[in-house]
Amino acid sequence: MTRTAKLTVSVAALVSAVTALAGCAVTAPDAAEQTPSPTAVAQPVDEVTPTPESTEPETCSGMSEVYSTTGGLYWERQGTLRDRGAREFAQGTVTLGEDGTPATYTVEPGDVLAVVAERLCAYPSLDSMNHRRDIHPGQVLWLTPDPDLPWIPYFNPDDAPAGFPQIPYQQAIESAGAAVDAGDVDTVRRIWNDTLKGMFTSQETIDAVQKVVDSGDLDGLRQLFS
């Protein structure tokens, strides 16, 4: 075979190979003809239940307090108490008076006096008003004094002179208060007549307290000593 014939055969073979390759090529489908992906199904959204708004105001509109216009012998409450509900450090039980106002508070373990006062919208003087320097579980706090009955202070008489025996006075008050809580009127009378009476110098105070002690009225005695 001549050189020219060999060249012709080679060219023909090359053309044949190119044609075969062209037949095997895969033409990409048109974008518009592509099979669409399945449509995503919308997932249900969990319904959120709104938190009910508290009916309790965050703060008291005004703190109620106990005050005296008679030099400390007769006290009354200024402003209205209300129970804002049990909370941490103020889990005690509240009893209500006929008008719906809190009348007493029974102390629970863990109660803190300032939080109890906040719960009741009361100026934090409930301890001294109840003749205590602290509170203890089971203690019943009387929240509103009777302005027609006398009240005597826990720490010392208002007109106590310098060097007044404060500790014996407080111990006598606490002993009389325990006797009142037990309903032991005779012991209350003995403590008053033998110990406390001589610690007061105001005759007006002595006469007012003596009247309640002689009557044996437990509500009056409670306000005096418990």
GIHUPE-V783743 format. One record per run of one state. SS is the DSSP state (@ for helix, = for strand, . for the rest). FROM is the first residue (numbers start at 1). LEN is the number of residues. If there is no record, write none. Layout:
ss=(SS,SS)
from=(FROM,FROM)
len=(LEN,LEN)
//
This chain:
ss=(.,@,.,@,.,=,.,=,.,=,.,=,.,=,.,=,.,@,.,=,.,@,.,=,.,=,.,@,.,@,.,@,.,@,.)
from=(1,3,25,31,34,64,69,74,79,87,88,90,91,93,97,102,107,113,120,122,123,126,130,140,143,150,151,166,182,185,200,203,216,218,226)
len=(2,22,6,3,30,5,5,5,8,1,2,1,2,4,5,5,6,7,2,1,3,4,10,3,7,1,15,16,3,15,3,13,2,8,1)
//
